[in-house]
Amino acid sequence: MELRERIAHSLRRERESAGLSVSELARRAGVSKATVSQLESGAGNPSVETLWAIGDALGVPFATLVDQSTTAPRLIRVGDHAGVPSAAAPYLATLLSAAAPGTRRDIYLIQAEPGEPRRSLPHRHGTTEHVVLFSGEALIGPSESPELLHPGDYLSYAGDAPHIFEARTAGTSAVLVSELR
């Protein structure tokens, strides 16, 4: 199933499960009703920011909206990424592994280029993000005090506070694990 189809299916399922109308979900997420309708029909092309806002409004993790559940082995080749781009920064987030029911962690591959930093609003209370940078150089972490990471560096920080990811060199990539306690 293509990414747009997964988003459309998951979004409708979660909205209906929450008992929300398209209008009410749009209001809570701070997006237009047309955006929600387009995403549910599979016609939209959402940004990371839009999906995070909708997930937060539904009380579900970002991963719930983009994951493809399967029990078969899952291989994602480097050239086959179906990531979600940021609307405000040269940043692409590809969900590698969503948390199984009853667990609370998701794994993403992050690819970023120099330019405007990816600024994230706080996620759900109790969220911690773990990042391992494996290429390039980036300022990552709490908005008021990010750390400069180099390949091989690991950083954990509160994801329930504003935070950034700013690539400093071309071809910057990292693995990000989002964990909810």
PyRosetta script that sets phi, psi and omega in degrees:
from pyrosetta import init, pose_from_sequence

init()
pose = pose_from_sequence("MELRERIAHSLRRERESAGLSVSELARRAGVSKATVSQLESGAGNPSVETLWAIGDALGVPFATLVDQSTTAPRLIRVGDHAGVPSAAAPYLATLLSAAAPGTRRDIYLIQAEPGEPRRSLPHRHGTTEHVVLFSGEALIGPSESPELLHPGDYLSYAGDAPHIFEARTAGTSAVLVSELR")
pose.set_psi(1, 133.1)
pose.set_omega(1, 179.7)
pose.set_phi(2, -69.1)
pose.set_psi(2, 157.3)
pose.set_omega(2, -178.2)
pose.set_phi(3, -55.2)
pose.set_psi(3, -47.5)
pose.set_omega(3, -178.8)
pose.set_phi(4, -59.6)
pose.set_psi(4, -40.3)
pose.set_omega(4, 179.1)
pose.set_phi(5, -66.2)
pose.set_psi(5, -40.7)
pose.set_omega(5, 178.5)
pose.set_phi(6, -63.1)
pose.set_psi(6, -43.4)
pose.set_omega(6, 179.2)
pose.set_phi(7, -62.4)
pose.set_psi(7, -46.2)
pose.set_omega(7, -179.3)
pose.set_phi(8, -58.9)
pose.set_psi(8, -48.5)
pose.set_omega(8, -178.6)
pose.set_phi(9, -63.6)
pose.set_psi(9, -48.4)
pose.set_omega(9, -177.6)
pose.set_phi(10, -65.7)
pose.set_psi(10, -41.3)
pose.set_omega(10, -179.0)
pose.set_phi(11, -63.5)
pose.set_psi(11, -47.8)
pose.set_omega(11, 179.0)
pose.set_phi(12, -61.3)
pose.set_psi(12, -45.7)
pose.set_omega(12, -179.7)
pose.set_phi(13, -58.6)
pose.set_psi(13, -48.0)
pose.set_omega(13, -177.6)
pose.set_phi(14, -70.0)
pose.set_psi(14, -37.8)
pose.set_omega(14, 178.9)
pose.set_phi(15, -65.0)
pose.set_psi(15, -46.2)
pose.set_omega(15, 180.0)
pose.set_phi(16, -66.3)
pose.set_psi(16, -37.9)
pose.set_omega(16, 178.1)
pose.set_phi(17, -62.6)
pose.set_psi(17, -35.1)
pose.set_omega(17, 178.7)
pose.set_phi(18, -80.3)
pose.set_psi(18, -7.8)
pose.set_omega(18, -180.0)
pose.set_phi(19, 70.7)
pose.set_psi(19, 31.0)
pose.set_omega(19, -177.8)
pose.set_phi(20, -105.3)
pose.set_psi(20, 144.8)
pose.set_omega(20, 171.6)
pose.set_phi(21, -79.7)
pose.set_psi(21, 165.2)
pose.set_omega(21, 175.9)
pose.set_phi(22, -58.9)
pose.set_psi(22, -42.5)
pose.set_omega(22, -179.5)
pose.set_phi(23, -62.3)
pose.set_psi(23, -44.2)
pose.set_omega(23, -178.5)
pose.set_phi(24, -67.6)
pose.set_psi(24, -40.7)
pose.set_omega(24, 177.3)
pose.set_phi(25, -62.5)
pose.set_psi(25, -43.9)
pose.set_omega(25, 179.1)
pose.set_phi(26, -59.1)
pose.set_psi(26, -44.1)
pose.set_omega(26, 179.8)
pose.set_phi(27, -61.3)
pose.set_psi(27, -48.1)
pose.set_omega(27, -177.9)
pose.set_phi(28, -65.2)
pose.set_psi(28, -34.3)
pose.set_omega(28, -178.1)
pose.set_phi(29, -85.5)
pose.set_psi(29, -14.3)
pose.set_omega(29, -178.3)
pose.set_phi(30, 74.1)
pose.set_psi(30, 30.5)
pose.set_omega(30, 176.7)
pose.set_phi(31, -123.6)
pose.set_psi(31, 168.7)
pose.set_omega(31, -179.0)
pose.set_phi(32, -76.4)
pose.set_psi(32, 154.0)
pose.set_omega(32, 176.1)
pose.set_phi(33, -61.0)
pose.set_psi(33, -37.6)
pose.set_omega(33, 179.1)
pose.set_phi(34, -61.4)
pose.set_psi(34, -38.0)
pose.set_omega(34, 178.7)
pose.set_phi(35, -62.8)
pose.set_psi(35, -47.3)
pose.set_omega(35, 179.2)
pose.set_phi(36, -62.1)
pose.set_psi(36, -44.4)
pose.set_omega(36, 179.5)
pose.set_phi(37, -61.4)
pose.set_psi(37, -43.7)
pose.set_omega(37, 179.0)
pose.set_phi(38, -63.0)
pose.set_psi(38, -42.6)
pose.set_omega(38, -179.7)
pose.set_phi(39, -64.7)
pose.set_psi(39, -40.4)
pose.set_omega(39, 179.8)
pose.set_phi(40, -68.8)
pose.set_psi(40, -24.5)
pose.set_omega(40, 178.9)
pose.set_phi(41, -90.0)
pose.set_psi(41, -5.0)
pose.set_omega(41, -179.8)
pose.set_phi(42, 83.3)
pose.set_psi(42, 9.2)
pose.set_omega(42, -177.4)
pose.set_phi(43, -95.6)
pose.set_psi(43, -15.7)
pose.set_omega(43, -175.7)
pose.set_phi(44, -80.1)
pose.set_psi(44, 162.7)
pose.set_omega(44, 177.2)
pose.set_phi(45, -129.8)
pose.set_psi(45, 79.4)
pose.set_omega(45, -169.5)
pose.set_phi(46, -74.0)
pose.set_psi(46, 156.1)
pose.set_omega(46, 172.9)
pose.set_phi(47, -93.7)
pose.set_psi(47, 166.5)
pose.set_omega(47, 174.7)
pose.set_phi(48, -55.5)
pose.set_psi(48, -44.2)
pose.set_omega(48, -177.0)
pose.set_phi(49, -60.3)
pose.set_psi(49, -43.3)
pose.set_omega(49, -179.5)
pose.set_phi(50, -63.9)
pose.set_psi(50, -45.9)
pose.set_omega(50, -179.1)
pose.set_phi(51, -66.7)
pose.set_psi(51, -37.2)
pose.set_omega(51, 176.5)
pose.set_phi(52, -63.4)
pose.set_psi(52, -44.3)
pose.set_omega(52, -179.3)
pose.set_phi(53, -62.2)
pose.set_psi(53, -43.0)
pose.set_omega(53, 179.7)
pose.set_phi(54, -67.3)
pose.set_psi(54, -43.5)
pose.set_omega(54, 177.4)
pose.set_phi(55, -59.5)
pose.set_psi(55, -44.5)
pose.set_omega(55, 178.0)
pose.set_phi(56, -62.2)
pose.set_psi(56, -41.5)
pose.set_omega(56, 179.6)
pose.set_phi(57, -65.0)
pose.set_psi(57, -30.8)
pose.set_omega(57, 178.6)
pose.set_phi(58, -87.5)
pose.set_psi(58, -12.3)
pose.set_omega(58, -177.1)
pose.set_phi(59, 74.9)
pose.set_psi(59, 28.5)
pose.set_omega(59, 178.6)
pose.set_phi(60, -125.6)
pose.set_psi(60, 152.9)
pose.set_omega(60, 177.0)
pose.set_phi(61, -68.2)
pose.set_psi(61, 154.2)
pose.set_omega(61, 175.0)
pose.set_phi(62, -47.1)
pose.set_psi(62, -42.3)
pose.set_omega(62, -176.0)
pose.set_phi(63, -59.0)
pose.set_psi(63, -32.2)
pose.set_omega(63, 179.9)
pose.set_phi(64, -59.8)
pose.set_psi(64, -30.7)
pose.set_omega(64, -177.0)
pose.set_phi(65, -83.9)
pose.set_psi(65, -18.0)
pose.set_omega(65, -174.4)
pose.set_phi(66, -121.7)
pose.set_psi(66, -10.6)
pose.set_omega(66, -174.3)
pose.set_phi(67, -74.8)
pose.set_psi(67, 148.1)
pose.set_omega(67, 173.6)
pose.set_phi(68, -113.2)
pose.set_psi(68, 106.1)
pose.set_omega(68, -177.8)
pose.set_phi(69, -69.8)
pose.set_psi(69, 136.1)
pose.set_omega(69, 177.5)
pose.set_phi(70, -160.7)
pose.set_psi(70, 152.3)
pose.set_omega(70, 175.6)
pose.set_phi(71, -102.5)
pose.set_psi(71, -9.0)
pose.set_omega(71, 180.0)
pose.set_phi(72, -75.8)
pose.set_psi(72, 156.8)
pose.set_omega(72, 174.2)
pose.set_phi(73, -54.3)
pose.set_psi(73, 143.0)
pose.set_omega(73, -176.6)
pose.set_phi(74, -121.6)
pose.set_psi(74, 117.6)
pose.set_omega(74, 178.4)
pose.set_phi(75, -115.5)
pose.set_psi(75, 127.4)
pose.set_omega(75, 175.7)
pose.set_phi(76, -118.5)
pose.set_psi(76, 109.3)
pose.set_omega(76, 179.2)
pose.set_phi(77, -76.8)
pose.set_psi(77, 150.4)
pose.set_omega(77, -174.8)
pose.set_phi(78, -55.4)
pose.set_psi(78, -33.0)
pose.set_omega(78, -180.0)
pose.set_phi(79, -87.6)
pose.set_psi(79, -2.1)
pose.set_omega(79, -175.7)
pose.set_phi(80, -105.8)
pose.set_psi(80, 19.1)
pose.set_omega(80, -177.2)
pose.set_phi(81, -65.5)
pose.set_psi(81, 129.3)
pose.set_omega(81, 173.9)
pose.set_phi(82, -110.5)
pose.set_psi(82, 67.1)
pose.set_omega(82, -174.8)
pose.set_phi(83, -85.0)
pose.set_psi(83, 172.4)
pose.set_omega(83, 178.7)
pose.set_phi(84, -111.7)
pose.set_psi(84, 121.5)
pose.set_omega(84, -178.1)
pose.set_phi(85, -80.4)
pose.set_psi(85, 158.1)
pose.set_omega(85, 171.7)
pose.set_phi(86, -82.1)
pose.set_psi(86, 146.9)
pose.set_omega(86, 176.1)
pose.set_phi(87, -82.6)
pose.set_psi(87, -19.6)
pose.set_omega(87, -171.6)
pose.set_phi(88, -114.2)
pose.set_psi(88, -4.0)
pose.set_omega(88, -175.4)
pose.set_phi(89, -152.2)
pose.set_psi(89, 156.9)
pose.set_omega(89, 176.2)
pose.set_phi(90, -77.0)
pose.set_psi(90, 80.5)
pose.set_omega(90, -168.2)
pose.set_phi(91, -146.3)
pose.set_psi(91, 133.2)
pose.set_omega(91, 179.9)
pose.set_phi(92, -130.7)
pose.set_psi(92, 125.9)
pose.set_omega(92, 179.3)
pose.set_phi(93, -110.6)
pose.set_psi(93, 121.9)
pose.set_omega(93, 178.3)
pose.set_phi(94, -114.4)
pose.set_psi(94, 118.6)
pose.set_omega(94, 177.6)
pose.set_phi(95, -70.2)
pose.set_psi(95, 121.0)
pose.set_omega(95, 177.8)
pose.set_phi(96, -93.6)
pose.set_psi(96, -39.5)
pose.set_omega(96, -178.3)
pose.set_phi(97, -154.1)
pose.set_psi(97, 121.7)
pose.set_omega(97, 175.7)
pose.set_phi(98, -88.6)
pose.set_psi(98, 153.9)
pose.set_omega(98, 177.7)
pose.set_phi(99, -65.8)
pose.set_psi(99, 138.3)
pose.set_omega(99, 175.5)
pose.set_phi(100, -71.4)
pose.set_psi(100, 158.5)
pose.set_omega(100, 177.3)
pose.set_phi(101, -52.1)
pose.set_psi(101, 134.4)
pose.set_omega(101, 179.9)
pose.set_phi(102, 89.7)
pose.set_psi(102, -10.9)
pose.set_omega(102, 176.1)
pose.set_phi(103, -112.8)
pose.set_psi(103, 166.8)
pose.set_omega(103, -174.1)
pose.set_phi(104, -138.6)
pose.set_psi(104, 66.4)
pose.set_omega(104, 174.5)
pose.set_phi(105, -153.9)
pose.set_psi(105, 143.3)
pose.set_omega(105, 176.7)
pose.set_phi(106, -129.8)
pose.set_psi(106, 148.7)
pose.set_omega(106, -179.1)
pose.set_phi(107, -119.7)
pose.set_psi(107, 130.0)
pose.set_omega(107, -178.2)
pose.set_phi(108, -125.7)
pose.set_psi(108, 150.1)
pose.set_omega(108, 167.0)
pose.set_phi(109, -100.4)
pose.set_psi(109, 126.5)
pose.set_omega(109, -180.0)
pose.set_phi(110, -109.9)
pose.set_psi(110, 130.7)
pose.set_omega(110, 174.3)
pose.set_phi(111, -124.2)
pose.set_psi(111, 127.8)
pose.set_omega(111, -175.7)
pose.set_phi(112, -142.5)
pose.set_psi(112, 153.5)
pose.set_omega(112, 177.8)
pose.set_phi(113, -123.8)
pose.set_psi(113, 157.8)
pose.set_omega(113, 177.7)
pose.set_phi(114, -57.7)
pose.set_psi(114, 148.8)
pose.set_omega(114, -178.5)
pose.set_phi(115, 143.8)
pose.set_psi(115, -150.8)
pose.set_omega(115, 179.9)
pose.set_phi(116, -61.1)
pose.set_psi(116, 132.4)
pose.set_omega(116, 178.9)
pose.set_phi(117, -68.7)
pose.set_psi(117, 153.7)
pose.set_omega(117, 172.9)
pose.set_phi(118, -83.3)
pose.set_psi(118, 109.4)
pose.set_omega(118, -179.1)
pose.set_phi(119, -98.7)
pose.set_psi(119, 123.0)
pose.set_omega(119, -178.6)
pose.set_phi(120, -108.2)
pose.set_psi(120, 134.1)
pose.set_omega(120, 171.9)
pose.set_phi(121, -74.5)
pose.set_psi(121, 163.0)
pose.set_omega(121, 178.9)
pose.set_phi(122, -58.4)
pose.set_psi(122, 139.5)
pose.set_omega(122, 174.3)
pose.set_phi(123, -89.5)
pose.set_psi(123, -170.9)
pose.set_omega(123, -178.4)
pose.set_phi(124, -55.8)
pose.set_psi(124, 146.1)
pose.set_omega(124, 179.8)
pose.set_phi(125, -55.7)
pose.set_psi(125, 132.5)
pose.set_omega(125, -180.0)
pose.set_phi(126, 95.3)
pose.set_psi(126, 2.5)
pose.set_omega(126, -180.0)
pose.set_phi(127, -79.5)
pose.set_psi(127, 133.3)
pose.set_omega(127, 172.3)
pose.set_phi(128, -121.2)
pose.set_psi(128, 136.9)
pose.set_omega(128, 175.8)
pose.set_phi(129, -109.8)
pose.set_psi(129, 139.9)
pose.set_omega(129, 177.8)
pose.set_phi(130, -120.7)
pose.set_psi(130, 130.4)
pose.set_omega(130, -178.3)
pose.set_phi(131, -129.3)
pose.set_psi(131, 133.9)
pose.set_omega(131, 169.7)
pose.set_phi(132, -119.1)
pose.set_psi(132, 116.5)
pose.set_omega(132, 178.4)
pose.set_phi(133, -82.7)
pose.set_psi(133, 129.4)
pose.set_omega(133, 178.6)
pose.set_phi(134, -118.8)
pose.set_psi(134, -6.9)
pose.set_omega(134, 169.4)
pose.set_phi(135, -154.2)
pose.set_psi(135, 152.0)
pose.set_omega(135, 178.2)
pose.set_phi(136, 81.9)
pose.set_psi(136, -151.8)
pose.set_omega(136, -178.3)
pose.set_phi(137, -153.0)
pose.set_psi(137, 138.5)
pose.set_omega(137, -176.8)
pose.set_phi(138, -153.2)
pose.set_psi(138, 148.8)
pose.set_omega(138, 168.8)
pose.set_phi(139, -90.1)
pose.set_psi(139, 122.7)
pose.set_omega(139, -174.3)
pose.set_phi(140, -139.4)
pose.set_psi(140, 146.0)
pose.set_omega(140, 172.5)
pose.set_phi(141, 124.8)
pose.set_psi(141, -158.2)
pose.set_omega(141, -177.9)
pose.set_phi(142, -56.1)
pose.set_psi(142, 137.8)
pose.set_omega(142, -176.6)
pose.set_phi(143, -53.4)
pose.set_psi(143, -38.0)
pose.set_omega(143, -176.3)
pose.set_phi(144, -82.1)
pose.set_psi(144, -14.4)
pose.set_omega(144, -179.0)
pose.set_phi(145, -153.7)
pose.set_psi(145, 62.8)
pose.set_omega(145, 179.4)
pose.set_phi(146, -70.0)
pose.set_psi(146, 158.4)
pose.set_omega(146, 178.8)
pose.set_phi(147, -107.6)
pose.set_psi(147, 146.2)
pose.set_omega(147, 175.2)
pose.set_phi(148, -86.6)
pose.set_psi(148, 116.8)
pose.set_omega(148, -178.9)
pose.set_phi(149, -106.1)
pose.set_psi(149, 146.4)
pose.set_omega(149, 176.8)
pose.set_phi(150, -120.5)
pose.set_psi(150, 164.2)
pose.set_omega(150, -179.1)
pose.set_phi(151, -49.8)
pose.set_psi(151, 130.3)
pose.set_omega(151, -179.6)
pose.set_phi(152, 94.1)
pose.set_psi(152, -15.6)
pose.set_omega(152, -179.9)
pose.set_phi(153, -72.4)
pose.set_psi(153, 146.0)
pose.set_omega(153, 177.7)
pose.set_phi(154, -120.4)
pose.set_psi(154, 140.9)
pose.set_omega(154, 177.2)
pose.set_phi(155, -142.2)
pose.set_psi(155, 138.0)
pose.set_omega(155, 169.3)
pose.set_phi(156, -122.2)
pose.set_psi(156, 147.2)
pose.set_omega(156, -177.8)
pose.set_phi(157, -158.8)
pose.set_psi(157, 164.1)
pose.set_omega(157, 179.6)
pose.set_phi(158, -69.3)
pose.set_psi(158, 120.2)
pose.set_omega(158, 176.8)
pose.set_phi(159, -87.0)
pose.set_psi(159, -4.9)
pose.set_omega(159, 179.0)
pose.set_phi(160, -95.7)
pose.set_psi(160, 21.3)
pose.set_omega(160, 172.7)
pose.set_phi(161, -132.3)
pose.set_psi(161, 158.0)
pose.set_omega(161, 179.0)
pose.set_phi(162, -56.2)
pose.set_psi(162, 138.9)
pose.set_omega(162, -178.7)
pose.set_phi(163, -148.9)
pose.set_psi(163, 164.6)
pose.set_omega(163, -176.4)
pose.set_phi(164, -134.4)
pose.set_psi(164, 161.2)
pose.set_omega(164, 170.2)
pose.set_phi(165, -137.4)
pose.set_psi(165, 111.3)
pose.set_omega(165, -178.1)
pose.set_phi(166, -124.3)
pose.set_psi(166, 107.8)
pose.set_omega(166, 177.3)
pose.set_phi(167, -67.5)
pose.set_psi(167, 135.6)
pose.set_omega(167, 178.1)
pose.set_phi(168, -105.2)
pose.set_psi(168, -19.3)
pose.set_omega(168, 178.5)
pose.set_phi(169, -133.3)
pose.set_psi(169, 155.9)
pose.set_omega(169, 179.0)
pose.set_phi(170, -63.4)
pose.set_psi(170, 147.8)
pose.set_omega(170, 176.9)
pose.set_phi(171, 73.3)
pose.set_psi(171, 26.8)
pose.set_omega(171, 179.1)
pose.set_phi(172, -74.2)
pose.set_psi(172, 133.3)
pose.set_omega(172, 177.4)
pose.set_phi(173, -146.8)
pose.set_psi(173, 154.1)
pose.set_omega(173, -176.6)
pose.set_phi(174, -153.8)
pose.set_psi(174, 162.5)
pose.set_omega(174, 168.1)
pose.set_phi(175, -105.0)
pose.set_psi(175, 130.5)
pose.set_omega(175, 179.6)
pose.set_phi(176, -119.7)
pose.set_psi(176, 129.2)
pose.set_omega(176, 174.5)
pose.set_phi(177, -112.8)
pose.set_psi(177, 121.7)
pose.set_omega(177, 177.5)
pose.set_phi(178, -102.9)
pose.set_psi(178, 124.8)
pose.set_omega(178, -173.7)
pose.set_phi(179, -125.2)
pose.set_psi(179, 134.2)
pose.set_omega(179, 178.3)
pose.set_phi(180, -114.7)
pose.set_psi(180, 123.9)
pose.set_omega(180, 179.7)
pose.set_phi(181, -98.3)
pose.dump_pdb("model.pdb")
